[in-house]
Each structure stands twice: as C-alpha cells, then as structure tokens.
C-alpha cells in the first residue's frame, strides 16, 4: 500500500505542475492579456483606462486629468501592464516558472487590494471565507488562482517545460 502511495506522490509531483500551467493557460492567461490591452494606447503610452484601473482614487481626485501624473505613475502602469503580458507567457511555457509564479501571485494580491481599496469593492465582491457562498470574485476566486501559482512556486514547472530543458542542458544530460 505504501509503495502505491509513493508512486502516487511521484506521479503527482511530476504531473501536477503541468496541470497547474494548463489550467492557468485555459482560465487566466487571456484574462490578463485582455486586461493589459485595455491599458495601452500605444507601446509606451498608457490609456486613460490604465490610470483609472491602477490609480482610481487619485484620478478621480484629479478630475480625470492625467496631466498631473508623473514618471512614477507611468512606470507603475507600464510595469504592471507588461507584467500582465510577460508573466502569463512565462508560466505557460514553463520558463523562470518559480519567480514568474511568485510575481504573478504578488500581482494578484496588489490587484485585489486595488479593487478593495481603490475601487471600493462591495462586500459581495470581496466575499467572506468560511461562509456557504463560494462565488465571490476576490477572496474566493483569487484564492484558487494563487493556490495554482503556489503549486508552481513549490514544485516548479515540471518535466515538460523550458525550465526542465535548461536544467538538463546545464547538467549535461542533453
């Protein structure tokens, strides 16, 4: 019996990262890429919507005039926007997976805090853990998003990834 459990442990450790990357690709990658596209008017030009999404309270206080926003705001917007393009791509192909998953988890935490504090998300949107409802956008859904990312942080990308190819190459097995 323990031998079967050991085999199951090895199988899970080997294939769970691929499943986590597949589910991320199927469920979240296009979500983040579409979100990033809404933030750009040009390659290096943030849209008004980017300011509204990332700095909602400041933009409202400025009367929706971005002329008073500076380099810091531009850097935050461009960094966040390009993170929404690059990090999902890295996770899907399994390259620099652990740092990309950690950065993506951090991104989701910042996104959630912005939704709660900046956009004044209501109680139903925020949700409550240990209640009988499981459909809140922030605490419920994003907890599962981060769980998948923690799988990749802990186990890496798995054998079917660029990380595995690089590791084999560096160890001389390729």
C-alpha positions in Angstrom: 0.0 0.0 0.0 2.8 2.5 0.9 4.5 1.6 -2.3 1.4 2.7 -4.2 1.2 5.9 -2.3 4.9 6.6 -3.0 4.1 6.0 -6.7 1.2 8.4 -6.5 3.3 11.0 -4.8 5.9 10.8 -7.6 3.3 10.9 -10.3 1.6 13.9 -8.7 4.9 15.8 -8.2 5.8 15.1 -11.8 2.4 16.0 -13.4 0.7 18.5 -11.1 2.9 21.4 -12.4 1.9 20.7 -16.0 -1.8 20.6 -14.9 -1.4 23.9 -13.0 0.2 25.5 -16.0 -2.5 24.2 -18.3 -5.3 25.4 -16.0 -3.6 28.8 -15.8 -3.4 29.0 -19.6 -7.0 27.8 -20.0 -8.6 30.1 -17.4 -6.4 33.1 -16.7 -3.9 33.9 -19.4 -6.4 35.5 -21.8 -7.9 37.4 -18.9 -4.6 39.0 -18.0 -3.7 39.6 -21.7 -7.1 41.3 -22.4 -6.7 43.4 -19.2 -3.2 44.5 -20.3 -4.5 45.5 -23.8 -7.1 47.9 -22.1 -4.2 49.8 -20.5 -2.4 50.7 -23.7 -3.0 53.4 -26.3 0.5 52.7 -27.8 3.5 50.6 -27.0 4.7 53.1 -24.3 1.5 55.1 -23.9 -0.8 54.2 -21.1 -4.5 54.7 -21.7 -6.8 56.8 -19.5 -8.3 53.5 -18.5 -4.9 52.4 -17.2 -4.9 55.3 -14.8 -8.5 54.6 -13.9 -7.8 50.9 -13.2 -4.5 51.4 -11.3 -4.9 54.8 -9.6 -8.7 55.2 -9.4 -8.9 57.4 -6.3 -6.1 59.7 -7.5 -7.6 60.0 -11.0 -11.0 60.9 -9.6 -9.4 63.5 -7.2 -7.6 65.0 -10.2 -10.9 65.3 -12.1 -9.8 62.6 -14.6 -7.0 64.8 -15.8 -3.8 62.8 -16.1 -1.5 65.8 -16.7 -0.6 65.9 -13.1 0.6 62.3 -13.0 4.3 61.8 -13.3 7.0 59.3 -14.1 6.3 57.1 -11.1 2.7 56.6 -12.2 3.8 55.9 -15.8 6.4 53.3 -14.5 3.8 51.6 -12.3 1.3 51.4 -15.1 3.8 50.2 -17.7 5.4 47.7 -15.4 2.1 46.3 -14.4 0.8 46.2 -17.9 3.8 44.4 -19.3 3.8 42.0 -16.3 0.3 41.1 -17.5 1.7 40.1 -20.9 5.1 38.5 -19.8 4.3 36.6 -16.6 1.5 34.5 -18.1 3.6 33.7 -21.1 6.5 32.6 -18.9 4.2 30.4 -16.9 2.6 28.8 -19.9 6.0 27.8 -21.5 7.5 27.0 -18.1 10.4 29.4 -18.1 11.6 31.0 -14.9 8.5 29.5 -13.5 9.0 29.9 -9.8 9.9 33.6 -9.9 7.2 34.2 -12.5 4.6 32.4 -10.4 5.7 34.4 -7.3 5.5 37.7 -9.2 2.1 36.7 -10.6 0.8 35.9 -7.0 2.1 39.3 -5.9 0.4 40.9 -8.8 -2.9 39.3 -7.8 -2.6 40.5 -4.3 -1.9 44.0 -5.5 -4.8 43.7 -8.0 -7.1 42.6 -5.2 -6.1 45.4 -2.8 -6.6 47.9 -5.6 -10.1 46.5 -6.2 -10.9 46.7 -2.5 -9.3 50.0 -1.5 -9.1 51.9 -4.8 -12.4 50.8 -6.4 -14.3 50.3 -3.2 -15.4 46.7 -3.9 -18.6 45.9 -2.1 -18.9 43.1 0.4 -20.4 40.6 -2.0 -17.5 41.2 -4.5 -14.9 40.8 -1.7 -16.6 37.8 -0.2 -16.0 36.0 3.1 -14.1 32.8 3.7 -15.8 30.0 5.6 -19.3 31.1 4.5 -21.5 28.9 2.4 -21.2 31.1 -0.7 -18.2 30.3 -2.9 -18.6 32.8 -5.8 -17.0 36.0 -4.5 -14.7 37.5 -7.1 -11.9 38.4 -4.8 -11.4 36.2 -1.7 -12.9 33.0 -3.2 -11.8 33.0 -6.8 -8.5 34.7 -6.4 -7.6 32.2 -3.6 -7.8 29.4 -6.1 -5.7 31.5 -8.6 -3.0 31.9 -6.0 -3.2 28.2 -5.0 -2.3 27.2 -8.5 0.6 29.6 -8.5 1.8 28.3 -5.2 1.8 24.8 -6.8 4.2 26.2 -9.4 6.3 28.0 -6.8 6.7 24.8 -4.7 7.1 22.2 -7.5 8.4 24.3 -10.4 7.2 23.9 -13.9 7.6 20.1 -14.2 9.4 17.9 -16.8 7.5 19.4 -19.8 8.9 22.9 -19.6 11.7 25.1 -20.8 13.0 25.1 -17.2 13.4 21.3 -17.4 15.3 21.6 -20.7 17.6 24.3 -19.3 18.2 22.1 -16.2 19.1 19.1 -18.4 21.3 21.2 -20.5 23.2 22.6 -17.5 23.6 19.2 -16.0 25.0 17.9 -19.3 22.1 15.4 -19.9 21.0 16.9 -23.2 
